[in-house]
Amino acid sequence: MKFALAQINSTTSVPENLDKVRTFTREAAEAGARFIVFPEATMSAFGPGLRAMAEEHADSWRAALKGLAAEAGITVIIGEFGAAADKVTNLLAVYTPDGDRRDYAKIHLYDAFGFKESDTVEPGEEPVVISIDGEDVGLALCYDIRFPKLFAELSRRGARLAVVAAAWGAGPGKVEQWEILARARALDSNMFVAALGQADPEVSGVEVPEKGPTGVGHSLVSDPFGHVLSSLDGAERLEIVDLELSGADKAAEAVPVLANAKLGY
């Protein structure tokens, strides 16, 4: 399975973010990728006024993404927001070349390290597995990566690859935590994990809001044995990845952690 990871920084300008999405998507399609993944909060960086932004831009954003996926002939997986009551939903949306759209609403909200995502975001409730070229792919967003049971459930539903899109908050030890967590979720779920975050704005030079998580870069792909197959630094970059997903079956046979689990854990 050949796909692309677009490690970018988004700002609070939805049109500018959309221009960047178009550029990276077309480049990925030209490289032969079957799908491309963008970070959490690609539609707009975290900051004040998320609900007003979603109300103003959601319809035009979704129409543009549907058109882009069809034009480029590639599935686009991307972080966006939708209005919900007096809050928003934090979504990882999937746009296919044939015009379909599905989304995953973030289950585990980032109420940690002094930030309260739940103040402005309604949580999701249901894990989501999508199909791309007949292959099941699990979806997750940022803070979800700290919760092994979600990834075990995605694996039990047939996913051999999980995609995690993030706007990972910076701070002491946060890059190491991100890398360790991605490899651990691959190990304890017998899956490949593609962990894609926003780039590090200090490296990319992109201006982002002062408050709210932005990004640290260091996206990576781990195989089901915890080996890092691909890794990035902090800069904006498009990475093309080609995986043989049968490796997940070999891992499940060699170390059947899910089959051996007791009491559902």
VOFI-843318 format. One record per residue (C-alpha): residue number from 0; residue in one letter; chain; x, y, z. Coordinates in nm, 2 decimals. Each point is the difference from the previous one (the first is absolute). Last residue first. Example, Ala and Ser with C-alpha at 12.3 -4.5 7.8 and 13.67 -1.06 7.14 Angstrom:
<nodes>
+-----+------+-----+--------+--------+--------+
: seq : type : mol :      X :      Y :      Z :
+-----+------+-----+--------+--------+--------+
:   1 :    S :   A :   1.37 :  -0.11 :   0.71 :
:   0 :    A :   A :  -0.14 :  -0.34 :   0.07 :
+-----+------+-----+--------+--------+--------+
</nodes>
This chain:
<nodes>
+-----+------+-----+--------+--------+--------+
: seq : type : mol :      X :      Y :      Z :
+-----+------+-----+--------+--------+--------+
: 264 :    Y :   A :  -0.78 :  -0.62 :   2.78 :
: 263 :    G :   A :  -0.31 :  -0.19 :  -0.09 :
: 262 :    L :   A :   0.00 :  -0.20 :   0.32 :
: 261 :    K :   A :   0.32 :  -0.18 :  -0.11 :
: 260 :    A :   A :   0.20 :   0.08 :  -0.31 :
: 259 :    N :   A :   0.17 :  -0.29 :  -0.18 :
: 258 :    A :   A :  -0.17 :   0.07 :  -0.33 :
: 257 :    L :   A :   0.09 :   0.37 :   0.02 :
: 256 :    V :   A :   0.36 :  -0.06 :   0.10 :
: 255 :    P :   A :   0.06 :  -0.26 :  -0.27 :
: 254 :    V :   A :   0.37 :   0.04 :  -0.02 :
: 253 :    A :   A :   0.13 :  -0.21 :  -0.30 :
: 252 :    E :   A :  -0.34 :  -0.05 :  -0.17 :
: 251 :    A :   A :  -0.12 :   0.36 :   0.05 :
: 250 :    A :   A :   0.34 :   0.13 :  -0.11 :
: 249 :    K :   A :  -0.01 :  -0.21 :  -0.32 :
: 248 :    D :   A :  -0.35 :   0.13 :  -0.07 :
: 247 :    A :   A :   0.11 :   0.36 :   0.05 :
: 246 :    G :   A :   0.29 :  -0.06 :  -0.25 :
: 245 :    S :   A :  -0.27 :  -0.08 :  -0.26 :
: 244 :    L :   A :  -0.02 :   0.38 :  -0.02 :
: 243 :    E :   A :   0.28 :   0.03 :  -0.25 :
: 242 :    L :   A :   0.06 :   0.37 :   0.04 :
: 241 :    D :   A :   0.10 :   0.28 :  -0.24 :
: 240 :    V :   A :   0.04 :   0.35 :   0.15 :
: 239 :    I :   A :   0.04 :   0.33 :  -0.17 :
: 238 :    E :   A :   0.10 :   0.29 :   0.23 :
: 237 :    L :   A :  -0.11 :   0.36 :  -0.07 :
: 236 :    R :   A :   0.18 :   0.26 :   0.21 :
: 235 :    E :   A :  -0.03 :   0.29 :   0.23 :
: 234 :    A :   A :   0.29 :   0.00 :   0.24 :
: 233 :    G :   A :   0.04 :  -0.16 :   0.35 :
: 232 :    D :   A :   0.18 :  -0.32 :  -0.09 :
: 231 :    L :   A :  -0.16 :  -0.30 :  -0.17 :
: 230 :    S :   A :  -0.01 :  -0.37 :   0.05 :
: 229 :    S :   A :  -0.05 :  -0.32 :  -0.21 :
: 228 :    L :   A :   0.02 :  -0.37 :   0.08 :
: 227 :    V :   A :   0.02 :   0.03 :   0.38 :
: 226 :    H :   A :   0.00 :  -0.35 :   0.14 :
: 225 :    G :   A :  -0.26 :  -0.06 :   0.27 :
: 224 :    F :   A :  -0.08 :  -0.36 :  -0.10 :
: 223 :    P :   A :  -0.33 :   0.10 :  -0.17 :
: 222 :    D :   A :   0.19 :   0.24 :  -0.23 :
: 221 :    S :   A :   0.04 :   0.36 :   0.10 :
: 220 :    V :   A :  -0.05 :   0.30 :  -0.23 :
: 219 :    L :   A :   0.12 :   0.34 :   0.12 :
: 218 :    S :   A :  -0.08 :   0.37 :   0.04 :
: 217 :    H :   A :   0.27 :   0.19 :   0.18 :
: 216 :    G :   A :  -0.18 :   0.34 :  -0.03 :
: 215 :    V :   A :  -0.04 :   0.18 :   0.33 :
: 214 :    G :   A :  -0.35 :   0.15 :  -0.06 :
: 213 :    T :   A :  -0.25 :   0.27 :   0.10 :
: 212 :    P :   A :  -0.18 :  -0.06 :   0.32 :
: 211 :    G :   A :  -0.20 :   0.30 :   0.13 :
: 210 :    K :   A :   0.10 :   0.35 :   0.08 :
: 209 :    E :   A :   0.26 :   0.20 :  -0.20 :
: 208 :    P :   A :  -0.19 :  -0.03 :  -0.33 :
: 207 :    V :   A :   0.22 :  -0.11 :  -0.30 :
: 206 :    E :   A :   0.25 :   0.18 :  -0.21 :
: 205 :    V :   A :   0.18 :  -0.23 :  -0.24 :
: 204 :    G :   A :   0.38 :   0.01 :   0.03 :
: 203 :    S :   A :   0.03 :  -0.37 :  -0.08 :
: 202 :    V :   A :   0.25 :  -0.08 :   0.29 :
: 201 :    E :   A :  -0.17 :   0.21 :   0.27 :
: 200 :    P :   A :  -0.33 :  -0.11 :  -0.14 :
: 199 :    D :   A :   0.08 :  -0.36 :   0.07 :
: 198 :    A :   A :  -0.20 :  -0.20 :  -0.26 :
: 197 :    Q :   A :  -0.35 :  -0.12 :   0.07 :
: 196 :    G :   A :  -0.01 :  -0.37 :   0.09 :
: 195 :    L :   A :  -0.03 :  -0.32 :  -0.19 :
: 194 :    A :   A :   0.02 :  -0.34 :   0.18 :
: 193 :    A :   A :  -0.02 :  -0.29 :  -0.25 :
: 192 :    V :   A :  -0.05 :  -0.31 :   0.21 :
: 191 :    F :   A :   0.04 :  -0.36 :  -0.14 :
: 190 :    M :   A :  -0.21 :  -0.24 :   0.20 :
: 189 :    N :   A :   0.04 :  -0.28 :   0.25 :
: 188 :    S :   A :  -0.19 :   0.20 :   0.26 :
: 187 :    D :   A :   0.25 :   0.01 :   0.29 :
: 186 :    L :   A :   0.31 :   0.05 :  -0.22 :
: 185 :    A :   A :  -0.15 :   0.26 :  -0.23 :
: 184 :    R :   A :  -0.14 :   0.20 :   0.30 :
: 183 :    A :   A :   0.34 :  -0.02 :   0.16 :
: 182 :    R :   A :   0.18 :   0.14 :  -0.30 :
: 181 :    A :   A :  -0.23 :   0.30 :  -0.03 :
: 180 :    L :   A :   0.02 :   0.05 :   0.38 :
: 179 :    I :   A :   0.38 :   0.00 :   0.01 :
: 178 :    E :   A :   0.03 :   0.25 :  -0.29 :
: 177 :    W :   A :  -0.26 :   0.24 :   0.15 :
: 176 :    Q :   A :   0.15 :  -0.03 :   0.35 :
: 175 :    E :   A :   0.35 :   0.08 :  -0.13 :
: 174 :    V :   A :  -0.13 :   0.31 :  -0.18 :
: 173 :    K :   A :  -0.18 :   0.11 :   0.31 :
: 172 :    G :   A :   0.30 :  -0.03 :   0.24 :
: 171 :    P :   A :  -0.01 :   0.37 :   0.10 :
: 170 :    G :   A :  -0.27 :   0.18 :  -0.19 :
: 169 :    A :   A :  -0.18 :   0.03 :  -0.33 :
: 168 :    G :   A :  -0.37 :  -0.10 :  -0.05 :
: 167 :    W :   A :  -0.06 :  -0.26 :  -0.27 :
: 166 :    A :   A :  -0.24 :   0.12 :  -0.27 :
: 165 :    A :   A :  -0.07 :  -0.35 :  -0.11 :
: 164 :    A :   A :  -0.12 :  -0.25 :  -0.26 :
: 163 :    V :   A :   0.02 :  -0.37 :   0.09 :
: 162 :    V :   A :  -0.04 :  -0.25 :  -0.28 :
: 161 :    A :   A :  -0.04 :  -0.36 :   0.10 :
: 160 :    L :   A :   0.10 :  -0.29 :  -0.23 :
: 159 :    R :   A :  -0.09 :  -0.36 :   0.01 :
: 158 :    A :   A :  -0.36 :   0.09 :   0.07 :
: 157 :    G :   A :  -0.25 :  -0.29 :   0.04 :
: 156 :    R :   A :  -0.24 :   0.10 :   0.27 :
: 155 :    R :   A :   0.22 :  -0.17 :   0.26 :
: 154 :    S :   A :   0.28 :   0.23 :  -0.11 :
: 153 :    L :   A :  -0.21 :   0.31 :   0.05 :
: 152 :    E :   A :  -0.11 :  -0.13 :   0.34 :
: 151 :    A :   A :   0.36 :  -0.06 :   0.11 :
: 150 :    F :   A :   0.08 :   0.35 :  -0.12 :
: 149 :    L :   A :  -0.28 :   0.15 :   0.22 :
: 148 :    K :   A :   0.11 :  -0.22 :   0.29 :
: 147 :    P :   A :   0.35 :   0.14 :   0.00 :
: 146 :    F :   A :  -0.09 :   0.35 :   0.09 :
: 145 :    R :   A :   0.28 :   0.25 :  -0.02 :
: 144 :    I :   A :  -0.03 :   0.03 :  -0.38 :
: 143 :    D :   A :  -0.35 :   0.14 :   0.04 :
: 142 :    Y :   A :   0.17 :   0.33 :   0.11 :
: 141 :    C :   A :   0.08 :   0.07 :  -0.37 :
: 140 :    L :   A :  -0.29 :  -0.13 :  -0.22 :
: 139 :    A :   A :  -0.08 :  -0.36 :  -0.10 :
: 138 :    L :   A :  -0.11 :  -0.18 :  -0.31 :
: 137 :    G :   A :   0.02 :  -0.37 :  -0.09 :
: 136 :    V :   A :   0.07 :  -0.13 :  -0.35 :
: 135 :    D :   A :  -0.16 :  -0.30 :  -0.16 :
: 134 :    E :   A :   0.14 :  -0.09 :  -0.34 :
: 133 :    G :   A :  -0.22 :  -0.06 :  -0.30 :
: 132 :    D :   A :   0.15 :   0.29 :  -0.20 :
: 131 :    I :   A :  -0.07 :   0.23 :   0.30 :
: 130 :    S :   A :  -0.25 :  -0.12 :   0.26 :
: 129 :    I :   A :  -0.08 :   0.19 :   0.31 :
: 128 :    V :   A :   0.01 :  -0.09 :   0.37 :
: 127 :    V :   A :  -0.16 :   0.23 :   0.25 :
: 126 :    P :   A :  -0.02 :  -0.02 :   0.38 :
: 125 :    E :   A :  -0.33 :   0.14 :   0.14 :
: 124 :    E :   A :  -0.07 :   0.26 :   0.27 :
: 123 :    G :   A :   0.12 :   0.34 :  -0.11 :
: 122 :    P :   A :   0.07 :   0.28 :   0.25 :
: 121 :    E :   A :  -0.14 :   0.35 :  -0.03 :
: 120 :    V :   A :   0.27 :   0.27 :  -0.02 :
: 119 :    T :   A :   0.02 :   0.35 :   0.15 :
: 118 :    D :   A :   0.06 :  -0.05 :   0.37 :
: 117 :    S :   A :   0.08 :  -0.36 :  -0.06 :
: 116 :    E :   A :   0.34 :   0.10 :  -0.16 :
: 115 :    K :   A :   0.12 :   0.10 :   0.34 :
: 114 :    F :   A :   0.37 :   0.09 :   0.00 :
: 113 :    G :   A :   0.22 :   0.00 :   0.32 :
: 112 :    F :   A :   0.21 :  -0.30 :  -0.10 :
: 111 :    A :   A :  -0.32 :  -0.21 :  -0.04 :
: 110 :    D :   A :  -0.36 :   0.02 :  -0.10 :
: 109 :    Y :   A :   0.07 :  -0.11 :  -0.36 :
: 108 :    L :   A :  -0.33 :  -0.16 :  -0.10 :
: 107 :    H :   A :  -0.02 :  -0.38 :  -0.05 :
: 106 :    I :   A :  -0.27 :  -0.09 :  -0.24 :
: 105 :    K :   A :   0.09 :   0.21 :  -0.31 :
: 104 :    A :   A :  -0.28 :  -0.01 :  -0.25 :
: 103 :    Y :   A :   0.08 :  -0.23 :  -0.30 :
: 102 :    D :   A :  -0.12 :   0.10 :  -0.34 :
: 101 :    R :   A :  -0.14 :  -0.13 :  -0.32 :
: 100 :    R :   A :  -0.03 :   0.16 :  -0.34 :
:  99 :    D :   A :  -0.08 :  -0.16 :  -0.34 :
:  98 :    G :   A :   0.06 :   0.19 :  -0.33 :
:  97 :    D :   A :   0.15 :  -0.27 :  -0.22 :
:  96 :    P :   A :   0.36 :   0.12 :   0.07 :
:  95 :    T :   A :  -0.04 :  -0.05 :   0.37 :
:  94 :    Y :   A :  -0.01 :   0.26 :   0.28 :
:  93 :    V :   A :   0.07 :  -0.12 :   0.36 :
:  92 :    A :   A :  -0.05 :   0.23 :   0.29 :
:  91 :    L :   A :   0.19 :  -0.01 :   0.33 :
:  90 :    L :   A :  -0.23 :   0.21 :   0.21 :
:  89 :    N :   A :   0.01 :   0.22 :   0.31 :
:  88 :    T :   A :  -0.37 :   0.08 :   0.07 :
:  87 :    V :   A :  -0.08 :   0.36 :   0.09 :
:  86 :    K :   A :  -0.17 :   0.17 :   0.29 :
:  85 :    D :   A :  -0.33 :   0.19 :   0.07 :
:  84 :    A :   A :  -0.21 :  -0.26 :  -0.17 :
:  83 :    A :   A :   0.24 :  -0.18 :  -0.23 :
:  82 :    A :   A :   0.18 :   0.18 :  -0.29 :
:  81 :    G :   A :   0.25 :  -0.21 :  -0.19 :
:  80 :    F :   A :   0.38 :   0.00 :   0.00 :
:  79 :    E :   A :   0.27 :  -0.14 :  -0.22 :
:  78 :    G :   A :   0.30 :  -0.23 :  -0.01 :
:  77 :    I :   A :   0.06 :  -0.18 :  -0.33 :
:  76 :    I :   A :  -0.01 :  -0.33 :  -0.18 :
:  75 :    V :   A :   0.00 :   0.05 :  -0.37 :
:  74 :    T :   A :  -0.06 :  -0.29 :  -0.24 :
:  73 :    I :   A :   0.17 :   0.05 :  -0.34 :
:  72 :    G :   A :  -0.12 :   0.05 :  -0.36 :
:  71 :    A :   A :   0.14 :   0.36 :  -0.01 :
:  70 :    E :   A :  -0.32 :   0.15 :  -0.14 :
:  69 :    A :   A :  -0.24 :  -0.21 :   0.21 :
:  68 :    A :   A :   0.19 :   0.05 :   0.33 :
:  67 :    L :   A :   0.03 :   0.38 :  -0.08 :
:  66 :    G :   A :  -0.37 :   0.03 :  -0.07 :
:  65 :    K :   A :  -0.10 :  -0.17 :   0.32 :
:  64 :    L :   A :   0.25 :   0.21 :   0.19 :
:  63 :    A :   A :  -0.14 :   0.33 :  -0.15 :
:  62 :    A :   A :  -0.36 :  -0.10 :   0.08 :
:  61 :    R :   A :   0.10 :  -0.08 :   0.35 :
:  60 :    W :   A :   0.18 :   0.33 :   0.05 :
:  59 :    S :   A :  -0.29 :   0.19 :  -0.15 :
:  58 :    D :   A :  -0.25 :  -0.16 :   0.24 :
:  57 :    A :   A :   0.22 :   0.02 :   0.31 :
:  56 :    H :   A :   0.12 :   0.36 :  -0.05 :
:  55 :    E :   A :  -0.23 :   0.24 :   0.19 :
:  54 :    E :   A :  -0.14 :  -0.23 :   0.26 :
:  53 :    A :   A :   0.34 :  -0.17 :   0.06 :
:  52 :    M :   A :   0.17 :   0.34 :   0.05 :
:  51 :    A :   A :  -0.28 :   0.12 :   0.24 :
:  50 :    R :   A :   0.05 :  -0.32 :   0.19 :
:  49 :    L :   A :   0.38 :   0.03 :   0.01 :
:  48 :    G :   A :  -0.01 :   0.36 :   0.13 :
:  47 :    P :   A :   0.31 :  -0.01 :   0.21 :
:  46 :    G :   A :   0.30 :  -0.22 :  -0.09 :
:  45 :    F :   A :   0.09 :  -0.34 :  -0.14 :
:  44 :    A :   A :   0.13 :   0.02 :  -0.36 :
:  43 :    S :   A :  -0.26 :   0.00 :  -0.27 :
:  42 :    M :   A :  -0.10 :  -0.25 :  -0.27 :
:  41 :    T :   A :   0.32 :  -0.20 :   0.08 :
:  40 :    A :   A :  -0.11 :  -0.05 :   0.36 :
:  39 :    E :   A :   0.13 :  -0.35 :   0.02 :
:  38 :    P :   A :   0.27 :  -0.07 :  -0.25 :
:  37 :    F :   A :  -0.03 :  -0.10 :  -0.37 :
:  36 :    V :   A :  -0.01 :  -0.35 :  -0.14 :
:  35 :    I :   A :   0.03 :  -0.08 :  -0.37 :
:  34 :    F :   A :  -0.15 :  -0.30 :  -0.18 :
:  33 :    R :   A :   0.08 :  -0.23 :  -0.29 :
:  32 :    A :   A :   0.35 :   0.15 :  -0.05 :
:  31 :    G :   A :   0.13 :  -0.01 :  -0.35 :
:  30 :    A :   A :   0.26 :   0.28 :   0.02 :
:  29 :    E :   A :  -0.22 :   0.23 :  -0.21 :
:  28 :    A :   A :  -0.28 :  -0.06 :   0.25 :
:  27 :    A :   A :   0.22 :   0.11 :   0.28 :
:  26 :    E :   A :   0.10 :   0.32 :  -0.18 :
:  25 :    R :   A :  -0.36 :   0.08 :  -0.07 :
:  24 :    T :   A :  -0.09 :  -0.05 :   0.36 :
:  23 :    F :   A :   0.29 :   0.21 :   0.13 :
:  22 :    T :   A :  -0.10 :   0.30 :  -0.22 :
:  21 :    R :   A :  -0.37 :  -0.03 :   0.07 :
:  20 :    V :   A :   0.05 :  -0.02 :   0.37 :
:  19 :    K :   A :   0.22 :   0.31 :   0.00 :
:  18 :    D :   A :  -0.27 :   0.20 :  -0.18 :
:  17 :    L :   A :  -0.26 :  -0.13 :   0.25 :
:  16 :    N :   A :   0.21 :   0.12 :   0.29 :
:  15 :    E :   A :   0.03 :   0.35 :  -0.16 :
:  14 :    P :   A :  -0.38 :   0.01 :  -0.05 :
:  13 :    V :   A :  -0.07 :  -0.12 :   0.36 :
:  12 :    S :   A :   0.23 :   0.27 :   0.16 :
:  11 :    T :   A :   0.04 :  -0.09 :   0.36 :
:  10 :    T :   A :   0.33 :  -0.16 :  -0.08 :
:   9 :    S :   A :   0.10 :  -0.36 :  -0.10 :
:   8 :    N :   A :   0.35 :  -0.14 :   0.03 :
:   7 :    I :   A :   0.08 :  -0.30 :  -0.22 :
:   6 :    Q :   A :   0.11 :  -0.36 :   0.02 :
:   5 :    A :   A :  -0.18 :  -0.15 :  -0.31 :
:   4 :    L :   A :   0.03 :  -0.37 :   0.03 :
:   3 :    A :   A :  -0.05 :  -0.19 :  -0.33 :
:   2 :    F :   A :  -0.12 :  -0.35 :  -0.09 :
:   1 :    K :   A :   0.10 :  -0.31 :  -0.18 :
:   0 :    M :   A :  -0.15 :  -0.33 :   0.12 :
+-----+------+-----+--------+--------+--------+
</nodes>
